[in-house]
């Protein structure tokens, strides 16, 4: 229904509270004519809005176990994290060896027998 027709219908329906029987009857008739003249039915106007199902943006495989997939991914990430931490430890050791100041042999303490 157009906005102008809807505004007019609201005004007409407001007259249904009149104290005069004839005015109420005329308002009801005018409202019915306006609704039908607009190509609508009272059901169209007053029926509750349908709740539409959300549209899926991607196809979902019904056979995929999402929990198992998440667990698998967590195992992969933990393994990769452990590998990267080990690589960091190895690189730090190499860096320590390179940045350690050089001490000539005479400055070194004697080796234990």
C-alpha positions in Angstrom: 0.0 0.0 0.0 1.3 3.4 -0.9 2.3 5.8 1.9 -0.4 8.3 1.1 -3.1 5.6 1.1 -1.8 4.3 4.4 -1.9 7.7 6.0 -5.5 8.2 4.7 -6.4 4.8 6.1 -5.0 5.7 9.5 -7.1 8.9 9.6 -10.3 6.9 8.5 -9.7 4.3 11.2 -9.3 7.0 13.8 -13.0 7.8 13.1 -14.1 4.4 14.3 -14.0 5.7 17.8 -16.7 8.2 17.2 -19.7 8.5 19.5 -22.0 8.6 16.4 -23.1 5.3 14.9 -23.4 6.7 11.4 -19.9 8.1 11.5 -18.5 4.8 12.7 -20.3 2.9 9.9 -19.2 5.4 7.3 -15.6 5.2 8.5 -15.7 1.4 8.3 -17.1 1.5 4.8 -14.6 4.1 3.7 -11.7 2.1 5.1 -12.9 -1.1 3.4 -13.2 0.6 0.1 -9.8 2.2 0.4 -8.1 -1.2 1.2 -9.9 -3.0 -1.6 -9.4 -0.2 -4.0 -5.7 -0.3 -3.4 -5.7 -4.0 -4.4 -5.1 -5.3 -0.9 -7.1 -7.4 1.5 -7.4 -6.9 5.2 -5.5 -10.1 5.6 -2.6 -8.6 3.6 -2.5 -5.6 5.9 -3.0 -7.3 9.3 -1.3 -10.7 8.9 1.9 -11.0 10.9 5.0 -10.6 8.9 6.5 -13.9 7.8 9.9 -14.7 9.3 12.1 -15.7 6.5 14.9 -18.2 7.0 18.3 -16.7 6.7 19.9 -17.2 3.3 23.0 -19.3 3.4 25.9 -17.6 1.8 27.8 -20.8 1.2 27.0 -24.4 0.5 27.3 -26.6 3.6 28.1 -30.3 3.3 25.8 -32.2 5.6 28.4 -34.9 6.1 31.0 -32.6 7.5 31.5 -32.9 11.2 32.4 -29.3 12.2 33.6 -30.3 15.7 36.0 -32.9 14.3 37.2 -30.4 11.7 37.9 -27.8 14.4 39.7 -30.3 16.6 41.9 -31.4 13.6 42.7 -27.7 12.8 43.6 -27.1 16.5 46.0 -30.1 16.4 47.6 -28.7 13.3 48.0 -25.3 14.8 49.5 -26.6 18.0 52.0 -28.7 16.0 53.0 -25.7 13.9 53.3 -23.5 17.0 55.6 -26.1 18.7 57.7 -26.3 15.5 58.0 -22.5 15.4 59.0 -22.2 19.1 61.7 -24.8 18.5 63.0 -22.9 15.5 63.1 -19.7 17.6 65.1 -21.4 20.3 67.5 -22.8 17.7 68.0 -19.4 16.1 68.5 -17.7 19.5 71.3 -20.2 20.3 73.0 -19.5 16.9 72.6 -15.8 17.5 74.1 -16.1 21.0 77.1 -18.0 19.6 77.7 -15.3 17.0 77.4 -12.3 19.3 79.5 -13.8 22.2 82.7 -11.8 22.5 85.8 -13.5 21.3 88.2 -14.5 24.2 91.7 -15.5 23.3 93.0 -18.8 24.7 95.2 -17.1 27.4 92.1 -15.4 28.8 90.2 -18.6 29.2 90.3 -20.4 32.5 92.3 -23.7 32.4 90.4 -26.8 31.4 89.6 -29.2 34.2 91.7 -32.4 34.1 
